[in-house]
Amino acid sequence: MKYWGFTKFRELQEEIIKSVDEDGKDALGLLPTGGGKSIIFQVPALLNEGFCLVITPLIALMKDQVENLKTKKIKAAAIYSGQTKHEIDIILNNAVYGAYKFLYVSPERLATDLFLTRLPDMKINLLAIDEAHCISQWGYDFRPAYLQIAEIRKYLPDIPVLALTATATKDVVIDIQNRLNFKEKNVFRKSFERKNLVYLVREVEDKMRYLLKIVNSINGSGIIYVRNRKKTKEVTAFLQKNRIGADYYHAGIENKLKDHKQNSWKLGKTRIIVSTNAFGMGIDKADVRFVIHMDLPDSLEAYYQEAGRAGRDGKQAFAVLLYHASDEGKLKKRIQTNFPEKEFIKRVYEALGNYYQLPIGAGKGRMLDFRISDFASKFKLPILQTYSALKLLGNEGYLELSEEFFSFSKIMFIAQQKDLYKFQVENKKFDPFIKLLLRTYEGIFTNYVNIDEEFIARKARSKTELVFDYLQKLNQLNVIKYIPKRKLPFIFYTEERLEEKNLRISKENYEIRKDNYLKRINSVLNYASSHNKCRSQILLAYFDDKDSSRCGQCDVCRRRNELELSKYEFDIILENIKPKLLEEELSMEELINSCKFLENKLFKVISWLTENDKIILTEKNKYKWKVELS
């Protein structure tokens, strides 16, 4: 109540907290999007001495959570790719001395000497792993860096592990626990069923026209997901032309503009946000009435997460997938894009070394600004396959590609206070500027703090260029450490540059992942093209809930409801005739004799099953159940 304003826990939250806090057990929590995962590790961490170490791969979400905790007066910090050695050093030293209740760390930073040498001196009370499916090669977003977490456990033998994810199949659930060295199996699973969410698939040729029909028929705010950045602008322009309040969003937009777009949508000033899959993580808007996918997603895990951002207030909402037969070819083309040939991957690696003029054996630990469009153009490489090749090289541990497009400028005073006073006396022109920094920013002697040069210039009634100049000079004079803001992603070499002949692309990171990817897109195609099974049941079965009931409200269920049969009547007839038709072929007369108590409604069920390709009429004018090949 003190920090979050809630008077009671949501379903399973309290049980998971007690399992790790009171019983000291490792636990895996499977909670759908919006299920309140953060509170589950934040509560036990605050109840106990020491701090919670949180592993998460999402830098933007990490930053958001740290800022949210700080607004609640809870001390937190984060370590991720792109920070300088000095920044990380300061944060780790502060962690050793108990300065935080939460330390967020990206998985890539776990195995560094800088982190491991401090780890034994840290008082950690809980190890929390967010997006835990990333540790499994069967998961849709496998990240090899997560495998290092098991090594961390050797330093923390008595500390419980809390793994959390919104999406995991049966194989992934088992794999997560094995790879994290759970002392015993301990899974808390919340049903993935969303009774207030209506799943609809619309097979249409003119998607834009149908999109307009949907947004004009459903009141309230919504999200429209598209495949690429160009399309976010095209769909937004189309909606605006039709007098619908919309804005676009993608990863390439600077943070300030991102924040403005997000806030405008969250406050209801913008009705619809059109985005790539970059939008949604950590954005908690309860009254989203619809989520529309214009393109097929790569997996049902991704679709379930994105669709699940609708209707978090418990009121009816709609998840609509617009589909056309031609989408199958587009989806399968992504296999070549996401998994380019191994020779191409090696070619990209070689080109990258030449791009930076790195000799063989050099480069380890170097962080280099990277503009993929410039790199691809210079070496005449297709940009999408190049991006995939760099991600696959990252999976092998050779390098990291950061997609962080913006980070704030940061400063920290490194001069001791008595030395700083002496410097101010001896350098009077800097004195007012130093005093302004000290008045404006707290904790500036113990931590790096984000600064805004334009804001400082306004307060000083000066030009921004002069603020930059003063900051750079104070940095040169060793009064402060100044890290200017970045507007580019970067490449970080985790290993020295190798000769091309020594580069290895493993079966686990290539063939197995490619095979898993193919299975996932086939599951998406099955969901989109199916006309005879409840949409909710398809999704739930994918997540191993085989005993769910029909939702009664998706497009498939609505078509069945048009038969003017109750669910009970339909199921009774189905249960009666299906086993018989699986065993032998039967005529209509024989079927009627086996189901006389609902004879007048049997014809409707037979007709529906035939139209939906569940049963077929043979040349002998008999019916048989169509056996689906797995």
Helices and strands as residue ranges (DSSP letters): H 13-21, E 27-30, H 37-47, E 51-55, H 59-71, E 76-79, H 85-96, E 102-105, G 107-109, H 113-116, G 119-121, E 124-129, G 132-135, G 144-148, H 149-152, G 153-155, E 161-165, H 170-179, E 187-189, E 197-203, H 207-217, E 221-225, H 229-241, E 246-249, H 255-266, E 272-275, E 288-293, H 300-307, E 317-323, H 327-338, H 342-355, E 367-369, H 372-378, H 383-395, E 399-402, E 409-413, H 417-426, H 431-440, E 449-451, H 453-460, H 464-476, E 480-483, E 490-493, G 500-502, H 511-529, H 535-542, H 555-561, H 567-583, H 588-594, G 596-598, H 599-611, E 615-617, E 623-625
